């Protein structure tokens, strides 16, 4: 019994996302904004080092004033921590055979606020036989999950393949689609359900680059095809569901202003079209995010309020719902099992003397 415990492999599961400051102060916002510019924005726009500090400080001040005036406080970290606990609980309760030969620890980390993902990966390097990184965004791109991939490469270099796996293609899972659709219909308010006229649904997601500043395809991986395919799939499944009450479903992209041409199917465009077509109710669901954040529950929500439809509803992200936690635990355990099998196969090719 002792030998079996000693020989158990140790795996870490790191649940990660961008991260937003919880206490809104200039001193908290500054380092976060600077990391965003260094890690993400510089992939699409060349920014001199000196300008990074100027732009970051300007953005920090702007966010500070805006969020303070509107009494907004980000819930992203609290949600991610709750998702982490939920995932750990479901893994601990699992009957997966992997758990008889491996110990699994679930930890949270972030790109832009402490605890930083890159620092944590360095810390875990010698303590665990393998690490599975779980980016909490369904569609991968250089601006989202790609940040985690780059940090893995920076820390682990040539040993990354043998030591770390980054969970990907979450958007392309039928189980997630079914979970999303069940959640969406369960959340609809009585006011929306009782609407007699046309009801529209906006599926909100972070937009991405279509062309760079010179009109060429971007040199970085943008996830454009995946974003389009995810929407097409979700729209088709929602519209064909027996519970459907929506007249139409439209993509609602949240874009940035720099770097070139972004996706045209914006939230504003969807609202304008619904207005012109006489819709009586509009529902917004941020399906492109697993956790509410300043872009969803603040920016997107305020746009929905400003559109002033007779009836409207913001459906919160899937967040830490039990169904989502269970689905994610299955995905993670499947990845861990594949990882373990791969390591076992490699070890068998190089037996110890």
C-alpha positions in Angstrom: 0.0 0.0 0.0 2.8 2.4 0.9 4.6 1.7 -2.4 1.5 2.5 -4.4 1.0 5.8 -2.6 4.7 6.8 -3.1 4.5 5.9 -6.8 1.4 7.9 -7.5 2.1 10.6 -10.1 1.3 14.1 -9.2 -0.6 16.3 -11.6 -1.6 20.0 -11.3 -4.6 21.5 -13.1 -4.3 25.2 -13.5 -7.6 27.1 -14.1 -6.6 30.4 -15.8 -8.1 33.4 -17.4 -7.2 37.1 -18.0 -7.9 38.3 -14.6 -9.2 41.7 -13.5 -8.4 43.8 -10.4 -10.9 43.3 -7.6 -10.1 46.4 -5.6 -10.4 49.4 -8.0 -7.3 51.6 -7.4 -4.9 53.2 -9.7 -2.0 51.3 -8.2 -3.8 48.0 -8.9 -4.8 48.9 -12.4 -1.4 50.1 -13.6 0.5 46.8 -13.5 -2.5 45.0 -15.0 -2.8 47.4 -17.9 1.0 47.2 -18.6 0.9 43.4 -18.7 -2.0 43.5 -21.1 -0.1 45.8 -23.5 3.1 43.8 -23.3 1.5 40.3 -23.7 -1.5 40.9 -26.0 -1.7 44.3 -27.7 1.9 44.2 -28.9 1.0 41.1 -31.0 -1.0 43.2 -33.3 0.3 46.8 -32.9 4.0 47.7 -32.6 4.3 49.8 -29.4 7.6 51.4 -28.3 8.5 50.5 -24.7 8.1 54.1 -23.5 4.6 54.3 -24.9 3.5 51.2 -23.1 3.7 53.0 -19.8 1.9 56.1 -21.1 -0.9 54.1 -22.7 -1.3 51.7 -19.8 -1.5 54.6 -17.3 -4.0 56.4 -19.5 -6.2 53.3 -19.7 -5.9 52.6 -15.9 -7.0 56.2 -15.1 -9.9 55.9 -17.6 -11.1 52.6 -16.1 -10.7 53.9 -12.6 -12.9 56.9 -13.2 -15.4 55.0 -15.2 -15.8 52.1 -12.8 -15.8 54.3 -9.7 -18.5 56.6 -11.1 -20.6 53.6 -12.0 -19.7 51.7 -8.8 -18.6 48.7 -10.8 -16.4 46.0 -9.2 -15.2 43.0 -11.3 -16.4 39.6 -10.2 -14.1 37.7 -12.6 -11.6 36.5 -10.0 -14.2 35.5 -7.5 -16.0 33.5 -10.2 -12.8 31.9 -11.4 -11.9 30.9 -7.8 -15.4 29.4 -7.4 -15.0 27.5 -10.7 -11.7 26.2 -9.5 -13.2 24.9 -6.2 -16.2 23.4 -8.1 -13.8 21.6 -10.6 -11.7 20.3 -7.7 -14.7 19.0 -6.0 -16.0 17.1 -9.0 -12.6 15.6 -9.8 -12.3 14.5 -6.1 -15.7 12.8 -6.4 -15.0 11.2 -9.8 -14.7 7.4 -10.2 -12.1 7.8 -12.9 -9.5 5.0 -12.8 -6.8 7.6 -13.2 -7.3 8.7 -9.6 -6.2 5.4 -8.3 -2.7 6.0 -9.6 -2.5 9.8 -9.6 -3.0 12.8 -7.3 -4.5 15.9 -8.8 -4.3 19.4 -7.4 -6.5 22.2 -8.9 -5.1 25.7 -8.7 -6.2 29.1 -10.1 -3.9 31.6 -11.9 -4.2 34.7 -14.2 -2.5 36.4 -17.1 -2.7 40.0 -15.9 -3.1 39.9 -12.1 -1.5 37.9 -9.3 -1.1 35.0 -8.9 0.5 35.2 -12.4 0.3 32.1 -14.6 3.9 32.3 -15.8 5.2 32.5 -12.2 3.0 29.6 -11.1 4.2 27.4 -14.0 7.8 28.0 -13.0 6.9 27.2 -9.4 5.2 23.9 -10.4 7.9 22.8 -12.8 9.8 20.6 -10.3 6.9 19.6 -8.1 4.6 17.8 -10.5 4.9 15.1 -13.1 2.5 16.9 -15.4 0.4 20.0 -15.7 -2.9 20.6 -17.5 -3.7 24.3 -18.1 -7.4 25.1 -18.5 -8.0 28.5 -20.2 -11.5 29.6 -19.3 -12.4 30.9 -22.7 -14.1 28.5 -25.2 -12.5 29.8 -28.5 -8.7 29.8 -28.6 -6.7 32.5 -30.3 -3.3 34.3 -29.8 -5.2 36.9 -27.7 -6.9 34.4 -25.4 -5.8 30.8 -24.8 -2.7 31.6 -26.9 -1.4 33.7 -24.0 -1.3 30.6 -21.9 0.4 28.6 -24.6 3.1 31.2 -25.0 3.7 31.3 -21.2 4.1 27.5 -21.3 6.6 27.7 -24.1 8.5 30.5 -22.3 8.8 28.5 -19.1 9.2 24.9 -20.3 10.8 25.4 -23.7 11.7 22.0 -25.3 10.2 20.0 -22.4 6.7 21.6 -22.8 5.3 18.7 -24.8 6.2 16.1 -22.1 5.2 18.2 -19.1 2.3 20.5 -20.0 -1.0 20.2 -21.9 -3.2 23.2 -22.6 -6.9 22.3 -22.9 -8.2 23.5 -26.3 -11.2 23.3 -28.7 -13.7 23.5 -25.9 -16.1 25.4 -28.2 -16.3 22.3 -30.4 -17.8 20.0 -27.8 -21.4 18.8 -28.3 -21.8 18.4 -24.5 -21.0 22.1 -24.0 -23.5 23.1 -26.6 -26.2 21.1 -24.9 -25.2 22.5 -21.5 -25.3 26.0 -22.8 -28.7 25.6 -24.5 -30.3 24.1 -21.3 -28.8 26.9 -19.2 -30.1 29.6 -21.6 -33.7 28.4 -21.7 -33.7 27.8 -17.9 -32.6 31.4 -17.3 -35.2 33.2 -19.5 -37.5 35.5 -17.6 -41.2 35.3 -17.5 -41.3 38.8 -19.2 -39.4 37.4 -22.2 -41.4 34.2 -22.3 -44.7 36.1 -22.3 -43.6 38.5 -25.1 -46.2 38.2 -28.0 -44.0 39.8 -30.7 -40.6 39.0 -32.1 -37.8 37.9 -29.7 -34.2 38.2 -30.6 -31.1 36.6 -29.1 -27.6 38.1 -29.2 -24.8 35.7 -28.6 -22.0 37.9 -27.3 -18.4 37.0 -27.9 -15.0 38.7 -28.1 -14.5 39.7 -31.7 -11.2 39.2 -33.5 -9.1 40.6 -36.3 -10.1 40.0 -39.9 -7.4 42.1 -41.6 -4.3 43.9 -40.3 -3.7 47.6 -40.8 -2.4 46.9 -44.4 -5.5 45.0 -45.4 -3.8 41.6 -45.2 -4.7 38.5 -43.2 -3.2 38.9 -39.7 0.1 37.1 -39.0 -1.1 35.9 -35.6 -3.7 33.2 -35.0 -7.0 35.0 -34.5 -9.5 32.2 -34.1 -11.7 33.8 -36.8 -12.8 30.6 -38.4 -13.5 29.0 -35.0 -15.5 32.0 -33.8 -17.7 31.9 -36.9 -18.1 28.1 -36.7 -19.0 28.3 -33.0 -21.7 30.8 -33.7 -23.1 29.0 -36.6 -23.3 25.8 -34.6 -25.0 27.4 -31.6 -27.5 29.3 -33.7 -28.5 26.2 -35.6 -29.0 24.2 -32.4 -30.9 26.9 -30.6 -33.2 27.5 -33.5 -34.0 23.8 -33.9 -34.5 23.2 -30.2 -38.2 22.4 -29.3 -38.0 25.0 -26.5 -36.9 27.8 -28.9 -38.9 31.1 -28.6 -36.4 33.2 -30.6 -37.3 34.7 -34.0 -33.6 35.0 -34.8 -30.2 34.7 -33.3 -27.3 37.0 -34.1 -23.6 37.3 -33.3 -22.6 40.1 -31.1 -18.9 40.8 -31.2 -17.0 43.0 -28.8 -14.1 44.5 -30.7 -11.1 46.6 -30.0 -10.3 49.7 -32.1 -6.6 49.0 -32.9 -4.7 46.6 -35.1 -6.8 46.7 -38.3 -10.3 45.5 -39.3 -12.3 43.6 -36.8 -15.4 41.4 -37.2 -18.4 43.4 -38.5 -21.1 41.4 -36.6 -21.0 43.6 -33.5 -23.4 43.9 -30.6 -24.3 47.4 -31.8 -25.1 46.1 -35.3 -27.3 43.3 -33.9 -29.3 45.8 -31.8 -29.7 48.2 -34.6 -31.0 45.5 -36.9 -33.4 44.2 -34.3 -34.7 47.8 -33.7 -35.2 48.4 -37.4 -37.0 45.0 -37.8 -39.4 45.8 -34.9 -38.3 43.3 -32.3 -40.2 43.5 -29.0 -37.7 41.7 -26.8 -34.0 41.0 -26.9 -31.9 38.6 -24.8 -28.2 38.7 -24.6 -26.0 35.7 -23.6 -22.2 36.0 -23.5 -21.5 32.5 -24.8 -17.9 33.5 -25.7 -17.0 33.7 -22.0 -17.1 31.1 -19.2 -17.1 33.8 -16.5 -18.6 37.3 -16.3 -16.2 40.2 -16.4 -16.0 43.9 -17.2 -16.6 43.2 -20.9 -19.8 41.2 -20.3 -21.5 42.3 -17.2 -20.5 45.9 -17.5 -19.7 47.0 -21.1 -22.1 44.6 -23.0 -24.8 45.0 -20.3 -24.8 48.8 -20.5 -25.2 48.5 -24.3 -28.2 46.3 -23.8 -29.7 48.8 -21.4 -29.0 51.8 -23.7 -30.8 50.0 -26.6 -34.1 50.4 -24.7 -36.0 47.5 -26.1 -39.5 47.1 -24.6 -38.3 43.9 -22.9 -34.7 42.9 -22.5 -32.7 40.4 -20.5 -29.0 39.9 -19.8 -28.3 36.2 -19.1 -25.2 35.9 -17.1 -22.3 33.7 -18.2 -22.3 30.0 -17.3 -20.0 30.9 -14.4 -19.8 28.3 -11.6 -23.0 26.4 -12.4 -22.8 22.7 -11.2 -23.5 21.4 -14.7 -20.6 23.4 -16.1 -18.3 22.2 -13.3 -19.2 18.6 -14.0 -18.7 19.0 -17.8 -15.3 20.6 -17.2 -14.2 17.9 -14.8 -14.9 15.3 -17.4 -12.9 17.2 -20.0 -10.0 17.7 -17.6 -10.0 14.0 -16.5 -10.1 12.9 -20.1 -7.1 15.1 -20.9 -5.2 13.9 -17.8 -5.8 10.3 -18.8 -4.5 10.9 -22.3 -1.5 12.7 -20.8 -0.8 9.8 -18.4 -1.1 7.3 -21.2 1.3 9.3 -23.3 3.9 9.6 -20.5 3.6 5.8 -19.8 4.2 5.1 -23.4 7.3 7.3 -23.5 8.7 5.8 -20.3 8.2 2.3 -21.7 10.5 3.3 -24.7 13.3 4.3 -22.3 13.2 1.8 -19.5 15.4 2.5 -16.5 18.4 0.2 -16.0 
